[in-house]
Amino acid sequence: MSKPQPGIIPEKIHLVSANIFKANLDTSEAFLEKPRKALAFKFGIGKEIAHDISKGMARYRLFFTLNAQDEEEKPVGLKVEYGIEFHFHVENFKEFVKEGPGGEVQIDAALGATLLGTAYSTARGIILERTRGTYFDGVILPVIDPFKVLLEKQEGHK
């Protein structure tokens, strides 16, 4: 008999810290000579996740790229990159851990997606505020499916 699926209890999840470790706004010379409103953005997201199960801790590093585009979806010479690290303490972390078929440690996807969703939504607010007063004019990141992002294999990030 397998152990029952644990439930997410929001009050047992604590965002301990959120730190920006990379912030880069790049404008090309051509854009500076003739600034124009970006009509769309090419959006990229990457992640690095680490856990310390014995301490109930999780670290989520999220990497964002936004490249402004014109009406023909061509780059306009305006790019922003952010890297933000989030540390969580989960009081009942061990309830979400099981041993996989090969003996490897597996963490319940619902917890992973909850933490990723919390980190991402916090990052959306940070990036919105940090891009106000720039040529990005307070960019709003798209809403995402945290399960999909969690399960995507990372080819590497820039």
C-alpha positions as CSV (number, residue, x, y, z in Angstrom):
1,M,0.0,0.0,0.0
2,S,1.4,3.4,-1.0
3,K,1.4,6.3,1.4
4,P,-1.4,8.8,0.9
5,Q,-0.9,12.0,-1.1
6,P,0.1,14.9,1.2
7,G,-1.9,18.0,1.0
8,I,-0.5,21.5,0.6
9,I,-1.0,23.6,3.7
10,P,-0.1,27.2,2.7
11,E,0.5,28.2,6.4
12,K,3.4,25.7,6.5
13,I,5.2,27.3,3.6
14,H,7.4,30.3,4.3
15,L,9.2,32.5,1.8
16,V,12.4,33.2,3.7
17,S,14.2,35.4,1.2
18,A,14.0,36.7,-2.4
19,N,17.3,38.1,-3.8
20,I,18.0,39.6,-7.3
21,F,21.4,38.3,-8.4
22,K,21.2,39.5,-12.0
23,A,19.6,42.6,-13.5
24,N,20.6,43.8,-16.9
25,L,18.8,46.2,-19.2
26,D,20.4,46.4,-22.7
27,T,19.5,48.9,-25.3
28,S,21.1,49.0,-28.7
29,E,22.5,52.1,-30.2
30,A,19.9,52.0,-33.0
31,F,17.1,51.8,-30.4
32,L,18.5,54.8,-28.4
33,E,18.7,56.8,-31.7
34,K,15.1,56.0,-32.5
35,P,13.2,54.7,-29.4
36,R,9.8,53.2,-30.1
37,K,7.2,51.4,-28.1
38,A,7.7,47.7,-27.9
39,L,4.5,46.0,-29.1
40,A,5.4,42.4,-28.0
41,F,8.0,40.5,-26.1
42,K,9.8,37.3,-26.7
43,F,9.8,35.7,-23.2
44,G,12.2,33.1,-21.8
45,I,12.3,31.4,-18.4
46,G,14.9,29.1,-16.9
47,K,15.2,27.5,-13.5
48,E,17.6,25.9,-11.1
49,I,16.1,24.1,-8.1
50,A,17.8,22.6,-5.0
51,H,16.5,21.1,-1.8
52,D,17.8,20.4,1.7
53,I,15.2,17.9,2.9
54,S,16.7,17.5,6.3
55,K,16.2,21.2,7.0
56,G,12.9,21.6,5.1
57,M,14.5,24.1,2.7
58,A,14.1,24.7,-1.0
59,R,16.0,27.1,-3.3
60,Y,14.5,28.2,-6.6
61,R,16.6,30.3,-9.0
62,L,14.5,31.8,-11.8
63,F,16.1,33.3,-14.9
64,F,14.1,35.6,-17.2
65,T,14.8,37.1,-20.6
66,L,12.5,39.6,-22.4
67,N,13.3,40.8,-25.9
68,A,11.1,43.6,-27.2
69,Q,9.7,43.2,-30.7
70,D,8.0,45.3,-33.3
71,E,4.7,44.6,-35.1
72,E,6.5,42.1,-37.4
73,E,7.9,40.3,-34.3
74,K,11.4,41.5,-35.1
75,P,13.8,42.6,-32.3
76,V,13.9,46.3,-31.7
77,G,17.1,46.4,-29.7
78,L,15.7,46.3,-26.2
79,K,16.4,43.4,-23.9
80,V,16.1,42.8,-20.2
81,E,17.5,39.8,-18.1
82,Y,16.8,39.0,-14.5
83,G,18.0,36.3,-12.1
84,I,16.1,36.1,-8.8
85,E,16.7,33.5,-6.1
86,F,14.0,32.4,-3.6
87,H,14.5,30.5,-0.4
88,F,11.6,28.6,1.1
89,H,11.1,26.7,4.4
90,V,8.4,24.1,4.3
91,E,7.5,22.8,7.8
92,N,6.2,19.5,6.6
93,F,8.7,19.0,3.7
94,K,9.4,15.3,4.5
95,E,5.7,14.5,3.9
96,F,6.3,15.3,0.2
97,V,9.4,13.1,-0.3
98,K,9.4,9.5,-1.4
99,E,11.9,7.0,-2.9
100,G,11.7,6.5,-6.6
101,P,12.0,3.2,-8.4
102,G,15.8,3.5,-8.7
103,G,16.2,4.6,-5.1
104,E,16.4,8.2,-6.0
105,V,14.6,10.9,-3.9
106,Q,11.4,12.2,-5.5
107,I,9.6,15.3,-4.4
108,D,5.9,15.6,-4.9
109,A,5.2,17.7,-8.0
110,A,2.4,19.6,-6.3
111,L,4.8,21.0,-3.7
112,G,7.3,21.8,-6.5
113,A,4.7,23.6,-8.5
114,T,3.4,25.5,-5.5
115,L,6.8,26.8,-4.7
116,L,7.6,27.6,-8.3
117,G,4.2,29.4,-8.7
118,T,4.9,31.4,-5.5
119,A,8.4,32.3,-6.7
120,Y,7.2,33.2,-10.2
121,S,4.3,35.4,-9.0
122,T,6.7,37.2,-6.7
123,A,9.1,37.7,-9.5
124,R,6.4,39.1,-11.7
125,G,5.8,41.9,-9.2
126,I,9.5,42.6,-8.7
127,I,10.1,42.8,-12.5
128,L,7.1,45.0,-13.0
129,E,8.3,47.4,-10.4
130,R,11.9,47.3,-11.5
131,T,11.1,48.0,-15.2
132,R,9.0,51.1,-14.4
133,G,10.8,54.2,-15.6
134,T,12.7,52.3,-18.3
135,Y,11.9,51.8,-21.9
136,F,10.1,48.6,-20.9
137,D,7.6,50.9,-19.0
138,G,6.7,48.3,-16.4
139,V,6.5,45.1,-18.2
140,I,4.0,42.5,-17.0
141,L,5.2,38.9,-17.3
142,P,2.7,36.4,-18.7
143,V,0.8,34.0,-16.5
144,I,2.3,30.5,-16.7
145,D,1.5,26.9,-15.7
146,P,4.0,26.2,-12.9
147,F,3.6,22.4,-13.5
148,K,4.7,22.8,-17.1
149,V,7.7,24.9,-16.2
150,L,8.6,22.6,-13.4
151,L,8.7,19.6,-15.7
152,E,10.5,21.2,-18.6
153,K,14.0,20.0,-19.1
154,Q,16.5,22.9,-19.0
155,E,18.9,23.1,-21.9
156,G,20.8,25.8,-20.0
157,H,20.1,29.5,-19.5
158,K,21.9,32.6,-20.4
